[in-house]
Amino acid sequence: MAYAQRVIFFVFCVSVSFGQRAPQSLFDSVAVTAEQEMRILALDTITIKTQAEREELAMLFASTKRFEYSFELLSVLCEEYPDNFDYQFLYGGVSGILASELPRVKSLPYVRAMKIAFEAAARLKPDALDIQIVLLQLYTELPWVLGGSNKKATQVLEIVKSLSVIEGFLAEGYFYRSTKKNKEALVAYLNAVNEIQSCNQDVEMSIDSYYHLAVLAFYLQKDKTKAACLFSMYIKKFDDGAAYPKSFAQHYLSKVSDSENVDLEMEAKLLKYDKLTAWIQNNFK
C-alpha cells in the first residue's frame, strides 16, 4: 500500500490546523481513469468482499478522492486487523482529510479517528519517520481536550531527531515556531538549511522538506540559486501527497527571477496557507 500512503501523507497533516491547508482548488485536479471507474464498479457490486478486495477498493476511493467511502471501508478493516500498519496509516490520513474539510465541531469524530489511527501505526512501527512527524504535529497543534500535549510533542521530537538530521532540525524549527519560541525556531531552521550544500546532494527527505528548505534558503540565507534549485526539485518530485500546490513553488521561482513584479494575489494565498512563509515574513523579513 506504499502508493496510497504517499498519496495521503502530509495531506492529512493539515487537518490538525483545522482547514489551514491550501484548498483543493489550488491543486491539480485528479483525473479518474475509465479503468479505475470500471474497477471500482466491479468491486463495489460484490456482495461479500474479501479482505484484499476491500483493501483495493479503499485504496481506489482514496486515490480518486472519494474519502468518505474509503473511510468507511478502512474503519472496518482497522477494527478487524488492528495490527496492520498500512490500514492504520491510510485510515489516519483519510480521517485527517475529512476533518480538514468540515467545520470544527463536525470534524471532531474524524480528528479523534485520525489521532487513534496514527498512534496505533506508531506503536506498530516506532521507527517510521513519517509517522513520528505526524504525531509531532498532532500533539503540537491539537487542543488539550483532543489529545494535544507539548510534553508528548517534545518526546516525539527527540525520536524524529534520532531518525534524521535534516528532518530533525526542520521538526525542531516547526515545534519552536508553533510554541512561539521564535529565536529557537530560527536557530533550528538555520541548522536545517545549512545542512544542504546542494539540492542535488544525496539526502533522503520528504518532498515537502524540499519546499521548506527552499523557503529557508530564499529568506534566511538570501541564496536564490539554492532556493530556485530546491523549488525546482519540489516541482519535479511533486505527487498527490505534497502539502503545497506546485503553483506556490512556481510563484517563488518567479520571485527569484523577477523580484519587482510579484503576483500579489498569489502572494496573499501564500501568506494564508504557507505558515512557514508567513512566520518568516512576520518576524524576520
KAWOGI-V228381 format. One record per pair of residues at least 6 apart in sequence whose ideal C-beta (glycine too) atoms are under 6 Angstrom apart, sorted by the first residue. I is the first residue (numbers start at 0). J is the second residue. D is the distance in whole Angstrom. If there is no record, write none. Layout:
# KAWOGI-V228381
i->[I;I]
j->[J;J]
d->[D;D]
This chain:
# KAWOGI-V228381
i->[0;3;3;3;4;5;6;6;6;7;7;8;8;9;9;9;10;10;11;11;11;12;13;13;14;14;14;15;15;15;15;17;18;20;21;21;25;26;29;31;39;42;42;53;57;57;57;60;60;61;61;66;66;66;69;70;73;73;76;77;77;77;80;84;84;84;87;87;87;88;90;91;91;91;94;94;94;95;97;98;98;98;110;114;114;117;117;120;121;121;128;128;131;131;131;134;135;135;135;135;138;138;138;138;139;139;139;141;156;156;159;159;160;165;165;165;166;168;168;168;169;169;169;171;172;172;172;175;175;176;176;181;188;189;192;192;192;192;195;198;198;198;206;206;207;209;209;209;210;210;211;212;213;213;213;214;214;216;216;216;217;218;223;227;227;230;230;230;233;234;234;237;247;250;269;270]
j->[85;58;61;89;88;240;62;239;240;89;92;129;240;207;240;242;96;240;92;95;96;136;20;99;95;98;99;136;137;140;141;103;99;99;244;272;244;244;64;63;59;52;56;72;69;72;73;68;69;69;93;93;96;97;93;93;89;90;86;86;87;90;86;120;123;124;116;119;120;120;116;113;116;117;109;112;113;113;109;106;109;110;145;137;146;133;134;130;130;134;162;163;155;158;159;155;152;155;156;170;147;148;151;152;152;174;177;147;170;174;167;170;167;191;194;204;204;187;190;191;191;208;211;187;184;187;188;183;184;184;278;282;215;219;212;215;216;220;212;228;229;232;236;241;242;229;232;233;233;243;275;229;226;229;230;275;276;222;225;226;226;279;255;252;255;248;251;252;248;245;248;245;269;265;276;277]
d->[4;4;6;5;5;5;5;5;5;6;3;6;5;5;6;4;6;6;4;3;6;5;3;5;4;4;4;5;5;4;6;6;6;6;6;4;4;5;5;5;5;6;4;5;5;4;5;4;4;4;6;5;5;5;5;5;6;4;5;5;6;5;6;6;4;5;5;5;4;5;4;5;3;4;5;4;4;5;5;4;4;5;6;6;5;5;6;5;5;6;5;6;6;5;5;5;6;5;6;6;6;5;4;4;5;6;5;4;6;5;5;4;3;6;5;5;6;5;4;4;5;6;6;4;5;4;4;4;4;4;6;6;5;6;5;4;5;6;6;4;4;5;5;5;5;5;5;4;5;5;6;5;5;3;4;5;6;5;4;4;4;5;5;6;5;4;5;5;5;5;5;5;6;5;6;5]
